[in-house]
Amino acid sequence: MSSLRGWRLWTLLGFLAASTGLPAVVPNDYLLQVLFRIALFAALGLAWNLVGGYAGQLSLGHVAYFGVGAYGLALFTEHSVPKWISVFLAASVAALFAAVIGRIVFRLRGPYFTLSTIAFAEVLRLTATNLNMTGGAIGLTTPALFTGNSFWTLFYLAAVFLAFITFLVNYWVSRSRFGYYLLAIREDEDTASAVGIDTAGYKLRALLISAFITALGGALYASAFQFIVPDSVLTIDISVQIAIITMLGGAGTLPGPVVGAVLLLGASEMFKEQFKESHLLIYGLLIVVVVLFLPEGIVGGFEQRLRRRKKPPADATALAPGGN
Amino acid sequence: MPILELDNVTKRFGGLTAVKNVTFTLQEGEIVFIIGPNGAGKTSVFNLISGFLHPDEGSIRFQGKNLSKLPPYQAARLGIGRTFQIVKPLASLSVLENVMLGAFMHTGNTRKAEQEAKKILEFLQMAHLENFPARGLPLAALKRLEIARALATMPKMVLLDEVVSGLTTSEALALAGVVKRLPEWGVSVVGGVEHVMQVVMKIAHRIVVLDHGAKIAEGQPEDVVKQPAVIEAYLGAKYKELTQ
């Protein structure tokens, strides 16, 4: 695990400065909105990275926490809770919800785990569609956390801030015992438990943090568009997009989700203008190319290539005879 | 007081009784090897002791504490280290990180875990491999890595399942030299070996022989290999000729 010093620290600070300065040179609200989505999905990807990257649990149900964040903000403010408190209350509810879901889905491994996460998210979508409290298919209005002329600038900066905090959480995880334990769980659960790791407990802890941040993202998203329906904040598309962004950039790496969000959302936006409807084709091709040639993601593949070059000569693996 | 006591332990998988009324003990500082042909129940016994399986009948006590229903990670925390017959390295992590994971059981400090891991790699003469990814190491190194990771948890006892299988004779003997020294570290050893009797004879204080899940003999290595039941079930007629 590389430490955050020297050029790495400067790259991070430079990137952060550039990101926060960007609104000053961006001419219109439309582009700011695109940037907001990129920053938001970078944050969501980083949050997903804890569970899907480090712990290697391929969740395709993260929209559940996103949706709880969005609906939580709407419902709490409806009951006259101050809006910023509502945001964090909603995120806490999502974490609580994750504690319940996690206890069930983490009993399953591999594709069964993934399917069960989808199932829970779908149950939530159908519930929101059919309950009066959530406005059914008509949805709910959500309060704007920021108002005024610099509306999109402020939302964009809030998303950048969320992404930055989540990056720091990822950084801490990648350097701590907690992170090593998640990696061990990803690599081999039997080995992990043989060195005393409570695999179920650690997976759950990762999910709680991830769900809390994902819900913050959901609330921010709902607040920016001021209106939510089940098909906008509880659709499986969002789960898939979060996962693809992270895997494309490099699951289990620090910069991966950010790279993925910038490339995938940026590219899709660019192609949308140039190729109209056929931009989805290019989006799809991009994913196929990365999966075929960089299965570890862009950052992951790059790191692996660096590591391969460092490999010592073959005879270095020879072992000296053991002590007697 | 023995560190490990198995008392009439039985484990069934459906209609198959993998372990049948097995009783044996391990004293502190002792090296006991379980030998037996393929399918004799050795791996099941290791899984039972380390909490990956739970006995249907009988009890397993470690330092006087009943293990019968404990999950693997808690067995590990009590001081039971283990290696796997089919090596299970954390493939994308480096050798050093693999061993650090063991050390993390008793320290949350990354740097301290690193120092301890280095010490253990030194003991296993693997220090020069520390930055390699575990993936792609030769089998002899992976077997050592399994032991290193287990030792890093500072266990009171390690279970070494087929620790020398698949190794050349010289690699096996080198590794046997390492295992022999474990009691110096305060680690008692239960090993399991299918063949490679050379290794067992050299380092085991005592041998337990399993056949079809049941214990058929126990004792000093030199005595056990002379017993007719053992020769019949395990060593084969050819060995009998050799010993005479």
Interface residues (C-beta under 8 A of the other chain):
Chain A: R175 S176 R177 Y180 Y181 L183 A184 E187 D188 D190 T191 A192 S193 A194 V195 G196 I197 D198 T199 R307 K310 K311 P312 A316 T317 L319 A320 P321 G322 G323 N324
Chain B: S50 G51 F52 P71 P72 Y73 Q74 A76 R77 G81 R82 F84 K88 P89 L90 A91 S92 L93 E97 M100 L101 G102 F104 M105 G108 T110 A113 F123 L124 Q125 M126 H128 L129 N131 F132 P133 L137 P138 A140 A141 R144 R149 A150 A152 T153 S170 E171 L173 A174 L175 A176 G177 V178 K180 R181
